[in-house]
């Protein structure tokens, strides 16, 4: 199982949201790592403003880059969930959030 995280933006003139990114996927195996590094796992980002999630993501990137040994214990023993994978995911989400700062996150 995995988190699929994309950004939605409100359609001008409509009371609807539309996905504006292809989305990014990461395994559920890293939920505890995201809790520890970002303060909250991606499932709880659902329908939150991109500006809010951007702050969490930036903090997570900073933590994982500066203290990788602290988070090594959260890597999945089966190899499906690494610090490197978490960083790649967070960096892609950061790019999406920065591009669509007035959007919201959709997690499925």
C-alpha positions in Angstrom: 0.0 0.0 0.0 1.1 3.6 -0.6 0.2 7.2 -0.1 -0.7 9.0 -3.4 -0.3 12.7 -2.7 -1.4 15.4 -5.2 -2.3 19.0 -5.2 -5.8 20.3 -6.1 -6.7 23.9 -6.9 -10.1 25.6 -6.9 -11.5 26.2 -10.4 -12.2 29.8 -11.0 -15.9 30.5 -11.1 -16.8 27.1 -9.7 -17.2 25.6 -6.3 -15.0 22.6 -7.3 -11.4 21.5 -6.9 -9.3 19.8 -9.6 -6.1 17.9 -9.4 -3.2 20.0 -11.0 -0.4 17.5 -10.4 0.2 13.9 -11.3 0.9 13.1 -7.7 3.7 11.4 -5.8 3.6 7.9 -4.2 5.4 6.5 -1.2 4.9 3.4 0.8 2.9 3.3 4.0 6.0 1.6 5.6 7.5 5.1 6.1 4.5 6.5 8.1 6.5 6.4 11.4 9.5 8.1 9.8 7.2 10.9 8.5 5.6 11.2 12.0 9.1 11.7 13.5 10.6 13.9 10.8 7.7 16.0 9.6 5.5 15.8 12.7 2.6 14.1 10.9 2.2 11.3 8.3 1.0 12.0 4.8 -2.5 10.5 5.4 -3.2 13.5 7.7 -2.2 16.0 5.1 -5.5 15.3 3.3 -7.4 18.4 2.4 -4.9 20.6 4.2 -3.6 23.8 2.5 -0.4 23.4 0.5 1.1 26.3 2.5 0.6 24.2 5.7 2.0 21.0 4.2 4.9 22.9 2.7 6.1 23.8 6.2 5.9 20.2 7.3 7.7 18.9 4.2 10.5 21.5 4.5 11.0 20.5 8.2 11.1 16.8 7.2 13.6 17.4 4.5 15.8 19.4 6.8 15.6 16.7 9.5 16.3 13.8 7.2 19.2 15.5 5.5 20.9 16.7 8.8 20.2 13.7 11.0 19.9 10.6 8.8 21.2 8.2 11.5 18.4 9.4 13.8 15.8 8.1 11.2 17.6 4.9 10.1 15.6 2.9 12.6 12.4 3.8 10.6 13.6 2.2 7.4 11.7 -0.9 6.4 13.7 -4.1 6.9 12.3 -5.4 3.6 13.8 -2.5 1.7 10.3 -1.0 0.9 10.9 2.3 2.6 14.2 4.1 2.9 15.5 7.6 4.0 16.5 8.2 0.4 13.0 7.3 -0.9 11.4 9.5 1.8 13.6 12.5 0.8 12.8 12.1 -2.9 9.1 12.0 -2.1 9.3 15.0 0.2 11.2 17.0 -2.4 8.7 16.3 -5.1 5.8 17.3 -2.8 7.7 20.5 -1.9 8.0 21.4 -5.6 4.3 20.8 -6.1 3.4 22.8 -3.0 5.6 25.7 -4.0 4.1 25.8 -7.5 0.5 25.7 -6.2 0.8 27.5 -2.9 -2.9 28.4 -2.8 -4.0 24.8 -3.4 -4.7 21.9 -1.1 -3.4 18.4 -0.7 -5.4 15.4 -1.7 -4.2 12.0 -0.4 -5.6 8.7 -1.5 
